[in-house]
Amino acid sequence: MGEIINLNRARKTRAKAQDKVLAAANRVSHGRSKAEKTLSALERQRAEKQLDGQKLEPKSDD
């Protein structure tokens, strides 16, 4: 006779494995590390600061 297995446990184990595969795919497609997020935020702030520094103020004709 074969080994007796708990079907509920086997089903849950299979579902967890599928969830892990899906989570790994989502991390690859959507995830960025904290360092990458921080770097992009700093680059965006630097670009905004440079753009604000190059603005021309309109002359006032009083």
GICOR-V428697 format. One record per helix or strand of 2 or more residues. SS is the DSSP state (a for helix, b for strand). FROM is the first residue (numbers start at 1). LEN is the number of residues. Records with the same first field share a line. If there is no record, write none. Layout:
# GICOR-V428697
SS->FROM-LEN  FROM-LEN
This chain:
# GICOR-V428697
a->7-24  34-20
